[in-house]
Structure formats: C-alpha cells, structure tokens
Amino acid sequence: MQPIRKWQTLTSRMVFEHKWCRVRQDTVRLANQQLIDDYFVVVRPDVALVLAITPNQEVVFVRQYRHGVGEILLELPAGTFDPETESPEVAAERELQEETGYKAEHLVKLATLHDNPVKDTNQIHLFLAQNAFVFAEQNLDMTEAIEVVLIPVEELSGRIWNGEICVSGTIAALFLGLQFLKSSTPLGP
C-alpha cells in the first residue's frame, strides 16, 4: 500500500464572498496525479463551544431553531469568532454570557476539533466551565431566540440515546468534559 499523501493545490480563488459565507474553488492534483478543477471549500470562522456545569451538577443548554436543518435543537452554547481578533477563551466566555446569562470563574480547554474537514476550514474549540452561575440577562443577536435549559448530568446519556441531544459538537464536548471530570479534581471551591 502506498503512503497517504496530501493533495497539491494548483490554483485557488474565492468564488463567493459575503460577510457570513465565503466559498473557495481549488484546482488540486490528487496523489494519483488526477486533476480536479472544481473542489469547493467553505471558508468558515472558528467556533467556541462551552460545556457549563452548575454547582447543582446541571448542564446549561440552549434550545434554538437551526435553519440549516429546519429543526429546533438542544445544544451547548456556542458561537463563531475570528481567531485573528479574539482568543477562543474570550469567545467562549462571551458566547456563554450572551446566549445564557451564565458565567464561570474558570474555563478549561478540552480540545480543538475539525468541524467538517472534507469541505470546511473551521475548527471547534471546546471548553469546560465548572460552577457556572447566572450573571446577567441574555444578550441575544437579532437572529437568536434562545431558551436556556438546565439538564442534570445523570440525564445526559439517555437524552443522547433518544435523539434529543443530536448535535455533534455538543456530544463531543459532553463526552470529553465528563471524561475530564471523572479523571481530575474539579475546579473552584
């Protein structure tokens, strides 16, 4: 078996550019020397996602409409940011406060994951926020209508299995965050 090699990008140009969506068309040479002249890549901003857990061992979720799939979904607070102007930690704190009104004394970075590496450029930065507490009112964007939902940690598995929690970044953060908590000393008092 031949070793896996990267594709060679021969040309690259933006074919669609809007403040909310950018699409790049690449001409690439595959490892087997075949040319593809229409490989489209969506250039997306990074995402900061927060698994916030209250002192009562409840996870802070948001329920909101997601137009891409046409569904109202239950997920962890998250939002996009530009890594050239804002750190993932600052974005995570901001999104948690804006979407839920919650805040936590400490954030722990759990992981940085590729969202959809086949066609998207962005990464998801996952954080754990322990001892989260209500700090302020929600400060929602024009397109956001968000219900804050607290779910006890012990109910999470059942809600994933029954399909109520079905967003991949949320499930990844829950898995990593709960594994982290099992293997370390909790933060705070």
ChimeraX commands (.cxc) that place a marker at each C-alpha (Angstrom):
marker #1 position 0.00,0.00,0.00 radius 0.5
marker #1 position 1.23,3.46,-0.92 radius 0.5
marker #1 position 1.67,6.06,1.84 radius 0.5
marker #1 position -1.09,8.66,2.07 radius 0.5
marker #1 position -0.01,11.99,0.59 radius 0.5
marker #1 position -1.53,15.45,0.66 radius 0.5
marker #1 position -3.18,16.84,-2.43 radius 0.5
marker #1 position -1.33,19.59,-4.25 radius 0.5
marker #1 position -3.25,22.86,-4.63 radius 0.5
marker #1 position -2.50,24.29,-8.08 radius 0.5
marker #1 position -4.87,27.28,-8.03 radius 0.5
marker #1 position -7.28,28.72,-5.52 radius 0.5
marker #1 position -9.80,31.53,-5.89 radius 0.5
marker #1 position -12.76,32.91,-3.97 radius 0.5
marker #1 position -15.92,32.34,-6.00 radius 0.5
marker #1 position -18.35,33.69,-3.42 radius 0.5
marker #1 position -17.61,36.23,-0.72 radius 0.5
marker #1 position -20.12,37.55,1.78 radius 0.5
marker #1 position -19.62,38.54,5.40 radius 0.5
marker #1 position -21.47,35.37,6.51 radius 0.5
marker #1 position -20.20,32.90,3.91 radius 0.5
marker #1 position -17.11,32.52,1.74 radius 0.5
marker #1 position -16.57,29.77,-0.82 radius 0.5
marker #1 position -13.22,28.92,-2.39 radius 0.5
marker #1 position -12.71,26.91,-5.59 radius 0.5
marker #1 position -9.47,24.94,-5.71 radius 0.5
marker #1 position -7.81,23.11,-8.57 radius 0.5
marker #1 position -5.96,20.18,-7.00 radius 0.5
marker #1 position -3.73,17.34,-8.07 radius 0.5
marker #1 position -4.51,14.16,-6.18 radius 0.5
marker #1 position -1.79,11.78,-5.01 radius 0.5
marker #1 position -2.60,9.56,-8.03 radius 0.5
marker #1 position -1.90,12.61,-10.29 radius 0.5
marker #1 position -5.56,13.06,-11.27 radius 0.5
marker #1 position -6.68,16.72,-11.54 radius 0.5
marker #1 position -9.87,18.10,-10.00 radius 0.5
marker #1 position -10.64,21.68,-11.06 radius 0.5
marker #1 position -13.80,22.26,-9.04 radius 0.5
marker #1 position -13.12,21.29,-5.43 radius 0.5
marker #1 position -15.17,23.75,-3.38 radius 0.5
marker #1 position -14.24,24.67,0.20 radius 0.5
marker #1 position -16.36,26.73,2.58 radius 0.5
marker #1 position -14.14,29.18,4.47 radius 0.5
marker #1 position -15.85,29.49,7.84 radius 0.5
marker #1 position -14.96,31.19,11.12 radius 0.5
marker #1 position -13.92,29.12,14.13 radius 0.5
marker #1 position -16.45,28.20,16.83 radius 0.5
marker #1 position -16.11,28.36,20.61 radius 0.5
marker #1 position -18.41,25.91,22.44 radius 0.5
marker #1 position -18.91,25.73,26.22 radius 0.5
marker #1 position -19.94,22.86,28.46 radius 0.5
marker #1 position -21.08,24.83,31.51 radius 0.5
marker #1 position -21.97,22.88,34.66 radius 0.5
marker #1 position -23.69,24.47,37.66 radius 0.5
marker #1 position -22.82,23.68,41.30 radius 0.5
marker #1 position -26.00,21.51,41.31 radius 0.5
marker #1 position -24.47,19.32,38.56 radius 0.5
marker #1 position -26.78,20.62,35.84 radius 0.5
marker #1 position -25.53,21.34,32.33 radius 0.5
marker #1 position -26.50,24.67,30.77 radius 0.5
marker #1 position -28.04,24.03,27.34 radius 0.5
marker #1 position -29.66,26.28,24.78 radius 0.5
marker #1 position -32.69,25.34,22.70 radius 0.5
marker #1 position -32.99,27.23,19.44 radius 0.5
marker #1 position -34.14,26.98,15.83 radius 0.5
marker #1 position -31.44,25.95,13.35 radius 0.5
marker #1 position -32.46,26.92,9.83 radius 0.5
marker #1 position -29.89,24.72,8.03 radius 0.5
marker #1 position -31.72,21.59,9.18 radius 0.5
marker #1 position -35.08,23.26,9.80 radius 0.5
marker #1 position -35.27,21.98,13.39 radius 0.5
marker #1 position -35.36,23.30,16.95 radius 0.5
marker #1 position -32.31,21.73,18.60 radius 0.5
marker #1 position -30.88,21.33,22.09 radius 0.5
marker #1 position -27.18,22.13,22.17 radius 0.5
marker #1 position -24.43,23.70,24.23 radius 0.5
marker #1 position -23.84,27.46,23.99 radius 0.5
marker #1 position -21.52,28.28,21.11 radius 0.5
marker #1 position -20.69,30.92,18.59 radius 0.5
marker #1 position -18.31,31.95,15.87 radius 0.5
marker #1 position -15.28,34.17,16.22 radius 0.5
marker #1 position -12.29,35.39,14.25 radius 0.5
marker #1 position -9.12,33.87,15.76 radius 0.5
marker #1 position -7.10,36.82,14.41 radius 0.5
marker #1 position -9.00,39.28,16.62 radius 0.5
marker #1 position -10.29,37.21,19.56 radius 0.5
marker #1 position -8.94,34.25,21.50 radius 0.5
marker #1 position -11.01,31.07,21.74 radius 0.5
marker #1 position -11.25,31.52,25.56 radius 0.5
marker #1 position -12.60,35.07,25.28 radius 0.5
marker #1 position -15.08,33.97,22.61 radius 0.5
marker #1 position -16.25,31.07,24.80 radius 0.5
marker #1 position -16.83,33.35,27.80 radius 0.5
marker #1 position -18.63,35.88,25.61 radius 0.5
marker #1 position -20.90,33.31,23.97 radius 0.5
marker #1 position -21.80,31.68,27.30 radius 0.5
marker #1 position -22.81,35.05,28.76 radius 0.5
marker #1 position -24.61,36.33,25.67 radius 0.5
marker #1 position -26.64,33.20,24.98 radius 0.5
marker #1 position -27.42,32.12,28.55 radius 0.5
marker #1 position -26.54,34.88,31.01 radius 0.5
marker #1 position -24.24,32.39,32.78 radius 0.5
marker #1 position -20.62,32.87,33.75 radius 0.5
marker #1 position -17.96,30.68,35.38 radius 0.5
marker #1 position -14.79,31.52,37.26 radius 0.5
marker #1 position -12.59,29.18,35.20 radius 0.5
marker #1 position -12.60,27.73,31.73 radius 0.5
marker #1 position -10.65,24.60,30.86 radius 0.5
marker #1 position -9.80,23.91,27.22 radius 0.5
marker #1 position -10.94,20.38,26.40 radius 0.5
marker #1 position -9.97,20.09,22.73 radius 0.5
marker #1 position -9.82,21.71,19.34 radius 0.5
marker #1 position -11.62,19.66,16.69 radius 0.5
marker #1 position -12.13,19.99,12.96 radius 0.5
marker #1 position -15.81,20.54,12.29 radius 0.5
marker #1 position -16.16,19.13,8.75 radius 0.5
marker #1 position -12.64,18.73,7.31 radius 0.5
marker #1 position -13.90,17.46,3.96 radius 0.5
marker #1 position -15.28,20.82,2.84 radius 0.5
marker #1 position -14.95,23.37,5.70 radius 0.5
marker #1 position -11.91,25.21,7.06 radius 0.5
marker #1 position -13.04,25.94,10.61 radius 0.5
marker #1 position -12.30,24.38,13.96 radius 0.5
marker #1 position -14.44,23.98,17.09 radius 0.5
marker #1 position -12.76,24.94,20.37 radius 0.5
marker #1 position -14.38,23.03,23.25 radius 0.5
marker #1 position -14.32,24.37,26.82 radius 0.5
marker #1 position -15.49,23.20,30.23 radius 0.5
marker #1 position -16.87,25.80,32.66 radius 0.5
marker #1 position -17.45,24.48,36.17 radius 0.5
marker #1 position -19.53,26.14,38.89 radius 0.5
marker #1 position -21.43,28.20,36.33 radius 0.5
marker #1 position -23.85,30.74,37.74 radius 0.5
marker #1 position -26.37,33.27,36.44 radius 0.5
marker #1 position -24.50,36.52,35.96 radius 0.5
marker #1 position -26.71,38.69,33.74 radius 0.5
marker #1 position -29.63,38.68,31.33 radius 0.5
marker #1 position -29.20,37.09,27.92 radius 0.5
marker #1 position -27.82,39.44,25.26 radius 0.5
marker #1 position -29.04,37.85,22.05 radius 0.5
marker #1 position -28.30,38.67,18.42 radius 0.5
marker #1 position -31.15,39.68,16.11 radius 0.5
marker #1 position -31.40,36.14,14.69 radius 0.5
marker #1 position -31.38,34.38,18.07 radius 0.5
marker #1 position -34.38,33.23,20.08 radius 0.5
marker #1 position -32.85,31.04,22.77 radius 0.5
marker #1 position -34.39,29.12,25.65 radius 0.5
marker #1 position -31.93,28.23,28.42 radius 0.5
marker #1 position -32.43,24.63,29.59 radius 0.5
marker #1 position -30.74,23.03,32.60 radius 0.5
marker #1 position -30.31,19.26,32.41 radius 0.5
marker #1 position -28.94,17.13,35.28 radius 0.5
marker #1 position -25.67,15.39,34.35 radius 0.5
marker #1 position -27.18,11.97,35.07 radius 0.5
marker #1 position -29.85,12.52,32.35 radius 0.5
marker #1 position -27.42,13.32,29.52 radius 0.5
marker #1 position -26.78,9.80,28.28 radius 0.5
marker #1 position -30.48,9.00,27.97 radius 0.5
marker #1 position -31.17,12.22,26.10 radius 0.5
marker #1 position -28.35,11.48,23.65 radius 0.5
marker #1 position -29.60,7.92,23.05 radius 0.5
marker #1 position -33.19,9.06,22.49 radius 0.5
marker #1 position -32.03,11.66,19.95 radius 0.5
marker #1 position -33.00,14.77,21.93 radius 0.5
marker #1 position -29.32,15.83,22.02 radius 0.5
marker #1 position -28.04,15.25,18.47 radius 0.5
marker #1 position -25.54,17.98,17.55 radius 0.5
marker #1 position -22.05,16.54,17.02 radius 0.5
marker #1 position -20.03,19.34,18.67 radius 0.5
marker #1 position -22.27,19.19,21.72 radius 0.5
marker #1 position -21.91,15.42,22.03 radius 0.5
marker #1 position -18.12,15.66,21.63 radius 0.5
marker #1 position -17.90,18.32,24.37 radius 0.5
marker #1 position -20.13,16.29,26.70 radius 0.5
marker #1 position -18.04,13.16,26.20 radius 0.5
marker #1 position -14.71,14.95,26.66 radius 0.5
marker #1 position -15.88,17.16,29.53 radius 0.5
marker #1 position -17.43,14.36,31.54 radius 0.5
marker #1 position -14.36,12.16,30.98 radius 0.5
marker #1 position -12.17,15.06,32.13 radius 0.5
marker #1 position -14.25,15.46,35.30 radius 0.5
marker #1 position -14.02,11.74,36.10 radius 0.5
marker #1 position -10.25,11.83,35.87 radius 0.5
marker #1 position -9.40,15.11,37.63 radius 0.5
marker #1 position -10.15,17.29,40.60 radius 0.5
marker #1 position -12.98,19.79,39.95 radius 0.5
marker #1 position -12.10,23.46,39.81 radius 0.5
marker #1 position -13.23,26.05,42.30 radius 0.5
marker #1 position -14.33,25.77,45.94 radius 0.5
marker link #1:1,2 radius 0.2
marker link #1:2,3 radius 0.2
marker link #1:3,4 radius 0.2
marker link #1:4,5 radius 0.2
marker link #1:5,6 radius 0.2
marker link #1:6,7 radius 0.2
marker link #1:7,8 radius 0.2
marker link #1:8,9 radius 0.2
marker link #1:9,10 radius 0.2
marker link #1:10,11 radius 0.2
marker link #1:11,12 radius 0.2
marker link #1:12,13 radius 0.2
marker link #1:13,14 radius 0.2
marker link #1:14,15 radius 0.2
marker link #1:15,16 radius 0.2
marker link #1:16,17 radius 0.2
marker link #1:17,18 radius 0.2
marker link #1:18,19 radius 0.2
marker link #1:19,20 radius 0.2
marker link #1:20,21 radius 0.2
marker link #1:21,22 radius 0.2
marker link #1:22,23 radius 0.2
marker link #1:23,24 radius 0.2
marker link #1:24,25 radius 0.2
marker link #1:25,26 radius 0.2
marker link #1:26,27 radius 0.2
marker link #1:27,28 radius 0.2
marker link #1:28,29 radius 0.2
marker link #1:29,30 radius 0.2
marker link #1:30,31 radius 0.2
marker link #1:31,32 radius 0.2
marker link #1:32,33 radius 0.2
marker link #1:33,34 radius 0.2
marker link #1:34,35 radius 0.2
marker link #1:35,36 radius 0.2
marker link #1:36,37 radius 0.2
marker link #1:37,38 radius 0.2
marker link #1:38,39 radius 0.2
marker link #1:39,40 radius 0.2
marker link #1:40,41 radius 0.2
marker link #1:41,42 radius 0.2
marker link #1:42,43 radius 0.2
marker link #1:43,44 radius 0.2
marker link #1:44,45 radius 0.2
marker link #1:45,46 radius 0.2
marker link #1:46,47 radius 0.2
marker link #1:47,48 radius 0.2
marker link #1:48,49 radius 0.2
marker link #1:49,50 radius 0.2
marker link #1:50,51 radius 0.2
marker link #1:51,52 radius 0.2
marker link #1:52,53 radius 0.2
marker link #1:53,54 radius 0.2
marker link #1:54,55 radius 0.2
marker link #1:55,56 radius 0.2
marker link #1:56,57 radius 0.2
marker link #1:57,58 radius 0.2
marker link #1:58,59 radius 0.2
marker link #1:59,60 radius 0.2
marker link #1:60,61 radius 0.2
marker link #1:61,62 radius 0.2
marker link #1:62,63 radius 0.2
marker link #1:63,64 radius 0.2
marker link #1:64,65 radius 0.2
marker link #1:65,66 radius 0.2
marker link #1:66,67 radius 0.2
marker link #1:67,68 radius 0.2
marker link #1:68,69 radius 0.2
marker link #1:69,70 radius 0.2
marker link #1:70,71 radius 0.2
marker link #1:71,72 radius 0.2
marker link #1:72,73 radius 0.2
marker link #1:73,74 radius 0.2
marker link #1:74,75 radius 0.2
marker link #1:75,76 radius 0.2
marker link #1:76,77 radius 0.2
marker link #1:77,78 radius 0.2
marker link #1:78,79 radius 0.2
marker link #1:79,80 radius 0.2
marker link #1:80,81 radius 0.2
marker link #1:81,82 radius 0.2
marker link #1:82,83 radius 0.2
marker link #1:83,84 radius 0.2
marker link #1:84,85 radius 0.2
marker link #1:85,86 radius 0.2
marker link #1:86,87 radius 0.2
marker link #1:87,88 radius 0.2
marker link #1:88,89 radius 0.2
marker link #1:89,90 radius 0.2
marker link #1:90,91 radius 0.2
marker link #1:91,92 radius 0.2
marker link #1:92,93 radius 0.2
marker link #1:93,94 radius 0.2
marker link #1:94,95 radius 0.2
marker link #1:95,96 radius 0.2
marker link #1:96,97 radius 0.2
marker link #1:97,98 radius 0.2
marker link #1:98,99 radius 0.2
marker link #1:99,100 radius 0.2
marker link #1:100,101 radius 0.2
marker link #1:101,102 radius 0.2
marker link #1:102,103 radius 0.2
marker link #1:103,104 radius 0.2
marker link #1:104,105 radius 0.2
marker link #1:105,106 radius 0.2
marker link #1:106,107 radius 0.2
marker link #1:107,108 radius 0.2
marker link #1:108,109 radius 0.2
marker link #1:109,110 radius 0.2
marker link #1:110,111 radius 0.2
marker link #1:111,112 radius 0.2
marker link #1:112,113 radius 0.2
marker link #1:113,114 radius 0.2
marker link #1:114,115 radius 0.2
marker link #1:115,116 radius 0.2
marker link #1:116,117 radius 0.2
marker link #1:117,118 radius 0.2
marker link #1:118,119 radius 0.2
marker link #1:119,120 radius 0.2
marker link #1:120,121 radius 0.2
marker link #1:121,122 radius 0.2
marker link #1:122,123 radius 0.2
marker link #1:123,124 radius 0.2
marker link #1:124,125 radius 0.2
marker link #1:125,126 radius 0.2
marker link #1:126,127 radius 0.2
marker link #1:127,128 radius 0.2
marker link #1:128,129 radius 0.2
marker link #1:129,130 radius 0.2
marker link #1:130,131 radius 0.2
marker link #1:131,132 radius 0.2
marker link #1:132,133 radius 0.2
marker link #1:133,134 radius 0.2
marker link #1:134,135 radius 0.2
marker link #1:135,136 radius 0.2
marker link #1:136,137 radius 0.2
marker link #1:137,138 radius 0.2
marker link #1:138,139 radius 0.2
marker link #1:139,140 radius 0.2
marker link #1:140,141 radius 0.2
marker link #1:141,142 radius 0.2
marker link #1:142,143 radius 0.2
marker link #1:143,144 radius 0.2
marker link #1:144,145 radius 0.2
marker link #1:145,146 radius 0.2
marker link #1:146,147 radius 0.2
marker link #1:147,148 radius 0.2
marker link #1:148,149 radius 0.2
marker link #1:149,150 radius 0.2
marker link #1:150,151 radius 0.2
marker link #1:151,152 radius 0.2
marker link #1:152,153 radius 0.2
marker link #1:153,154 radius 0.2
marker link #1:154,155 radius 0.2
marker link #1:155,156 radius 0.2
marker link #1:156,157 radius 0.2
marker link #1:157,158 radius 0.2
marker link #1:158,159 radius 0.2
marker link #1:159,160 radius 0.2
marker link #1:160,161 radius 0.2
marker link #1:161,162 radius 0.2
marker link #1:162,163 radius 0.2
marker link #1:163,164 radius 0.2
marker link #1:164,165 radius 0.2
marker link #1:165,166 radius 0.2
marker link #1:166,167 radius 0.2
marker link #1:167,168 radius 0.2
marker link #1:168,169 radius 0.2
marker link #1:169,170 radius 0.2
marker link #1:170,171 radius 0.2
marker link #1:171,172 radius 0.2
marker link #1:172,173 radius 0.2
marker link #1:173,174 radius 0.2
marker link #1:174,175 radius 0.2
marker link #1:175,176 radius 0.2
marker link #1:176,177 radius 0.2
marker link #1:177,178 radius 0.2
marker link #1:178,179 radius 0.2
marker link #1:179,180 radius 0.2
marker link #1:180,181 radius 0.2
marker link #1:181,182 radius 0.2
marker link #1:182,183 radius 0.2
marker link #1:183,184 radius 0.2
marker link #1:184,185 radius 0.2
marker link #1:185,186 radius 0.2
marker link #1:186,187 radius 0.2
marker link #1:187,188 radius 0.2
marker link #1:188,189 radius 0.2
view
